[in-house]
């Protein structure tokens, strides 16, 4: 009879990664939505000035 296979224990997860993702940690910058709105406003302004 074969010996039973060993169960693989998953590598423990870093608890700080989940927290960082939830609060959008990292470099501060404008969101994609804010950038789109700023571009749209700049386009309207340049068209209005002409």
Biopython code that builds the backbone (N, CA, C, O; Angstrom):
import numpy as np
from Bio.PDB.StructureBuilder import StructureBuilder

atoms = [
    (1, "UNK", "N", (0.836, -1.180, 0.000)),
    (1, "UNK", "CA", (0.000, 0.000, 0.000)),
    (1, "UNK", "C", (0.887, 1.251, 0.000)),
    (1, "UNK", "O", (1.899, 1.308, 0.698)),
    (2, "UNK", "N", (0.484, 2.266, -0.807)),
    (2, "UNK", "CA", (1.244, 3.509, -0.898)),
    (2, "UNK", "C", (0.940, 4.396, 0.309)),
    (2, "UNK", "O", (-0.170, 4.375, 0.840)),
    (3, "UNK", "N", (1.924, 5.166, 0.733)),
    (3, "UNK", "CA", (1.655, 6.122, 1.821)),
    (3, "UNK", "C", (0.771, 7.259, 1.281)),
    (3, "UNK", "O", (0.854, 7.591, 0.098)),
    (4, "UNK", "N", (-0.057, 7.846, 2.120)),
    (4, "UNK", "CA", (-0.935, 8.920, 1.647)),
    (4, "UNK", "C", (-0.116, 10.132, 1.194)),
    (4, "UNK", "O", (0.945, 10.421, 1.746)),
    (5, "UNK", "N", (-0.634, 10.840, 0.172)),
    (5, "UNK", "CA", (0.043, 12.031, -0.336)),
    (5, "UNK", "C", (-0.002, 13.141, 0.710)),
    (5, "UNK", "O", (-0.970, 13.283, 1.457)),
    (6, "UNK", "N", (1.068, 13.914, 0.739)),
    (6, "UNK", "CA", (1.105, 15.046, 1.662)),
    (6, "UNK", "C", (0.235, 16.168, 1.103)),
    (6, "UNK", "O", (0.248, 16.431, -0.099)),
    (7, "UNK", "N", (-0.513, 16.821, 1.970)),
    (7, "UNK", "CA", (-1.318, 17.955, 1.545)),
    (7, "UNK", "C", (-0.418, 19.168, 1.422)),
    (7, "UNK", "O", (0.413, 19.437, 2.289)),
    (8, "UNK", "N", (-0.595, 19.884, 0.349)),
    (8, "UNK", "CA", (0.187, 21.107, 0.173)),
    (8, "UNK", "C", (-0.443, 22.230, 0.979)),
    (8, "UNK", "O", (-1.642, 22.489, 0.874)),
    (9, "UNK", "N", (0.361, 22.880, 1.768)),
    (9, "UNK", "CA", (-0.115, 24.009, 2.557)),
    (9, "UNK", "C", (0.165, 25.263, 1.736)),
    (9, "UNK", "O", (1.313, 25.514, 1.369)),
    (10, "UNK", "N", (-0.864, 26.050, 1.442)),
    (10, "UNK", "CA", (-0.622, 27.257, 0.635)),
    (10, "UNK", "C", (0.251, 28.256, 1.386)),
    (10, "UNK", "O", (0.252, 28.332, 2.614)),
    (11, "UNK", "N", (0.988, 29.015, 0.591)),
    (11, "UNK", "CA", (1.867, 30.024, 1.153)),
    (11, "UNK", "C", (1.012, 31.081, 1.863)),
    (11, "UNK", "O", (-0.001, 31.506, 1.309)),
    (12, "UNK", "N", (1.383, 31.510, 3.050)),
    (12, "UNK", "CA", (0.556, 32.503, 3.749)),
    (12, "UNK", "C", (0.521, 33.822, 2.979)),
    (12, "UNK", "O", (1.532, 34.269, 2.437)),
    (13, "UNK", "N", (-0.645, 34.425, 2.943)),
    (13, "UNK", "CA", (-0.798, 35.685, 2.215)),
    (13, "UNK", "C", (-0.322, 36.861, 3.053)),
    (13, "UNK", "O", (-0.403, 36.847, 4.282)),
    (14, "UNK", "N", (0.173, 37.873, 2.365)),
    (14, "UNK", "CA", (0.616, 39.081, 3.032)),
    (14, "UNK", "C", (-0.628, 39.893, 3.413)),
    (14, "UNK", "O", (-1.356, 40.330, 2.521)),
    (15, "UNK", "N", (-0.892, 40.109, 4.694)),
    (15, "UNK", "CA", (-2.123, 40.804, 5.085)),
    (15, "UNK", "C", (-2.137, 42.279, 4.681)),
    (15, "UNK", "O", (-3.207, 42.884, 4.608)),
    (16, "UNK", "N", (-0.986, 42.858, 4.422)),
    (16, "UNK", "CA", (-0.926, 44.277, 4.084)),
    (16, "UNK", "C", (-1.319, 44.543, 2.638)),
    (16, "UNK", "O", (-1.735, 45.654, 2.308)),
    (17, "UNK", "N", (-1.194, 43.552, 1.777)),
    (17, "UNK", "CA", (-1.516, 43.751, 0.363)),
    (17, "UNK", "C", (-3.001, 44.033, 0.184)),
    (17, "UNK", "O", (-3.373, 44.965, -0.528)),
    (18, "UNK", "N", (-3.848, 43.242, 0.822)),
    (18, "UNK", "CA", (-5.294, 43.443, 0.690)),
    (18, "UNK", "C", (-5.688, 44.827, 1.195)),
    (18, "UNK", "O", (-6.507, 45.502, 0.572)),
    (19, "UNK", "N", (-5.121, 45.248, 2.300)),
    (19, "UNK", "CA", (-5.443, 46.570, 2.850)),
    (19, "UNK", "C", (-4.984, 47.672, 1.906)),
    (19, "UNK", "O", (-5.689, 48.663, 1.715)),
    (20, "UNK", "N", (-3.811, 47.502, 1.319)),
    (20, "UNK", "CA", (-3.288, 48.512, 0.405)),
    (20, "UNK", "C", (-4.156, 48.628, -0.837)),
    (20, "UNK", "O", (-4.398, 49.732, -1.325)),
    (21, "UNK", "N", (-4.625, 47.506, -1.350)),
    (21, "UNK", "CA", (-5.461, 47.528, -2.550)),
    (21, "UNK", "C", (-6.796, 48.191, -2.241)),
    (21, "UNK", "O", (-7.316, 48.950, -3.059)),
    (22, "UNK", "N", (-7.348, 47.914, -1.080)),
    (22, "UNK", "CA", (-8.653, 48.474, -0.723)),
    (22, "UNK", "C", (-8.616, 49.990, -0.612)),
    (22, "UNK", "O", (-9.595, 50.651, -0.956)),
    (23, "UNK", "N", (-7.530, 50.547, -0.148)),
    (23, "UNK", "CA", (-7.499, 51.994, 0.031)),
    (23, "UNK", "C", (-6.707, 52.698, -1.060)),
    (23, "UNK", "O", (-6.369, 53.874, -0.926)),
    (24, "UNK", "N", (-6.413, 51.989, -2.131)),
    (24, "UNK", "CA", (-5.706, 52.564, -3.276)),
    (24, "UNK", "C", (-4.394, 53.210, -2.832)),
    (24, "UNK", "O", (-4.109, 54.355, -3.185)),
    (25, "UNK", "N", (-3.619, 52.487, -2.075)),
    (25, "UNK", "CA", (-2.360, 53.013, -1.586)),
    (25, "UNK", "C", (-1.401, 53.209, -2.741)),
    (25, "UNK", "O", (-1.512, 52.555, -3.778)),
    (26, "UNK", "N", (-0.488, 54.088, -2.557)),
    (26, "UNK", "CA", (0.527, 54.324, -3.580)),
    (26, "UNK", "C", (0.577, 55.790, -3.955)),
    (26, "UNK", "O", (0.188, 56.673, -3.191)),
    (27, "UNK", "N", (1.065, 56.013, -5.146)),
    (27, "UNK", "CA", (1.262, 57.369, -5.636)),
    (27, "UNK", "C", (-0.069, 58.099, -5.732)),
    (27, "UNK", "O", (-1.057, 57.542, -6.209)),
    (28, "UNK", "N", (-0.090, 59.345, -5.279)),
    (28, "UNK", "CA", (-1.300, 60.146, -5.355)),
    (28, "UNK", "C", (-1.396, 60.743, -6.746)),
    (28, "UNK", "O", (-0.419, 61.285, -7.263)),
    (29, "UNK", "N", (-2.541, 60.648, -7.338)),
    (29, "UNK", "CA", (-2.736, 61.215, -8.667)),
    (29, "UNK", "C", (-4.211, 61.239, -9.003)),
    (29, "UNK", "O", (-5.039, 60.687, -8.279)),
    (30, "UNK", "N", (-4.526, 61.886, -10.111)),
    (30, "UNK", "CA", (-5.916, 61.976, -10.528)),
    (30, "UNK", "C", (-6.386, 60.635, -11.058)),
    (30, "UNK", "O", (-5.610, 59.868, -11.627)),
    (31, "UNK", "N", (-7.659, 60.367, -10.864)),
    (31, "UNK", "CA", (-8.246, 59.136, -11.386)),
    (31, "UNK", "C", (-8.430, 59.289, -12.894)),
    (31, "UNK", "O", (-8.328, 60.390, -13.434)),
    (32, "UNK", "N", (-8.696, 58.189, -13.555)),
    (32, "UNK", "CA", (-8.910, 58.217, -15.001)),
    (32, "UNK", "C", (-10.115, 59.093, -15.338)),
    (32, "UNK", "O", (-10.107, 59.815, -16.335)),
    (33, "UNK", "N", (-11.147, 59.025, -14.501)),
    (33, "UNK", "CA", (-12.340, 59.831, -14.744)),
    (33, "UNK", "C", (-12.010, 61.321, -14.649)),
    (33, "UNK", "O", (-12.460, 62.112, -15.478)),
    (34, "UNK", "N", (-11.233, 61.699, -13.647)),
    (34, "UNK", "CA", (-10.874, 63.109, -13.477)),
    (34, "UNK", "C", (-10.035, 63.596, -14.662)),
    (34, "UNK", "O", (-10.190, 64.732, -15.111)),
    (35, "UNK", "N", (-9.156, 62.744, -15.159)),
    (35, "UNK", "CA", (-8.339, 63.121, -16.325)),
    (35, "UNK", "C", (-9.209, 63.327, -17.560)),
    (35, "UNK", "O", (-9.014, 64.285, -18.308)),
    (36, "UNK", "N", (-10.179, 62.417, -17.776)),
    (36, "UNK", "CA", (-11.082, 62.559, -18.928)),
    (36, "UNK", "C", (-11.881, 63.854, -18.833)),
    (36, "UNK", "O", (-12.032, 64.574, -19.820)),
    (37, "UNK", "N", (-12.394, 64.146, -17.635)),
    (37, "UNK", "CA", (-13.180, 65.368, -17.461)),
    (37, "UNK", "C", (-12.333, 66.607, -17.716)),
    (37, "UNK", "O", (-12.800, 67.561, -18.338)),
    (38, "UNK", "N", (-11.095, 66.599, -17.241)),
    (38, "UNK", "CA", (-10.211, 67.744, -17.443)),
    (38, "UNK", "C", (-9.909, 67.927, -18.932)),
    (38, "UNK", "O", (-9.885, 69.056, -19.423)),
    (39, "UNK", "N", (-9.681, 66.835, -19.648)),
    (39, "UNK", "CA", (-9.421, 66.927, -21.088)),
    (39, "UNK", "C", (-10.646, 67.473, -21.826)),
    (39, "UNK", "O", (-10.520, 68.294, -22.734)),
    (40, "UNK", "N", (-11.824, 67.008, -21.424)),
    (40, "UNK", "CA", (-13.062, 67.457, -22.054)),
    (40, "UNK", "C", (-13.274, 68.955, -21.827)),
    (40, "UNK", "O", (-13.659, 69.684, -22.741)),
    (41, "UNK", "N", (-13.015, 69.402, -20.593)),
    (41, "UNK", "CA", (-13.169, 70.822, -20.279)),
    (41, "UNK", "C", (-12.159, 71.661, -21.049)),
    (41, "UNK", "O", (-12.490, 72.745, -21.528)),
    (42, "UNK", "N", (-10.931, 71.167, -21.172)),
    (42, "UNK", "CA", (-9.899, 71.895, -21.906)),
    (42, "UNK", "C", (-10.275, 71.998, -23.386)),
    (42, "UNK", "O", (-10.053, 73.034, -24.012)),
    (43, "UNK", "N", (-10.838, 70.935, -23.938)),
    (43, "UNK", "CA", (-11.263, 70.951, -25.336)),
    (43, "UNK", "C", (-12.381, 71.969, -25.547)),
    (43, "UNK", "O", (-12.351, 72.746, -26.501)),
    (44, "UNK", "N", (-13.373, 71.958, -24.644)),
    (44, "UNK", "CA", (-14.467, 72.925, -24.754)),
    (44, "UNK", "C", (-13.950, 74.351, -24.656)),
    (44, "UNK", "O", (-14.401, 75.234, -25.385)),
    (45, "UNK", "N", (-13.001, 74.574, -23.751)),
    (45, "UNK", "CA", (-12.453, 75.917, -23.551)),
    (45, "UNK", "C", (-11.701, 76.375, -24.796)),
    (45, "UNK", "O", (-11.835, 77.523, -25.219)),
    (46, "UNK", "N", (-10.903, 75.468, -25.386)),
    (46, "UNK", "CA", (-10.131, 75.863, -26.579)),
    (46, "UNK", "C", (-11.064, 76.104, -27.768)),
    (46, "UNK", "O", (-10.792, 76.984, -28.585)),
    (47, "UNK", "N", (-12.149, 75.348, -27.882)),
    (47, "UNK", "CA", (-13.082, 75.551, -28.979)),
    (47, "UNK", "C", (-13.869, 76.852, -28.777)),
    (47, "UNK", "O", (-14.196, 77.539, -29.745)),
    (48, "UNK", "N", (-14.168, 77.183, -27.531)),
    (48, "UNK", "CA", (-14.916, 78.396, -27.216)),
    (48, "UNK", "C", (-14.077, 79.642, -27.506)),
    (48, "UNK", "O", (-14.618, 80.662, -27.933)),
    (49, "UNK", "N", (-12.773, 79.572, -27.282)),
    (49, "UNK", "CA", (-11.882, 80.732, -27.477)),
    (49, "UNK", "C", (-11.676, 81.027, -28.958)),
    (49, "UNK", "O", (-11.347, 82.162, -29.304)),
    (50, "UNK", "N", (-11.851, 80.076, -29.819)),
    (50, "UNK", "CA", (-11.598, 80.322, -31.252)),
    (50, "UNK", "C", (-12.706, 81.068, -31.908)),
    (50, "UNK", "O", (-12.638, 81.348, -33.105)),
]
sb = StructureBuilder()
sb.init_structure("model")
sb.init_model(0)
sb.init_chain("A")
sb.init_seg("    ")
for serial, (resi, resn, name, xyz) in enumerate(atoms, 1):
    if name == "N":
        sb.init_residue(resn, " ", resi, " ")
    sb.init_atom(name, np.array(xyz, "f"), 0.0, 1.0, " ", f" {name:<3s}", serial, name[0])
structure = sb.get_structure()
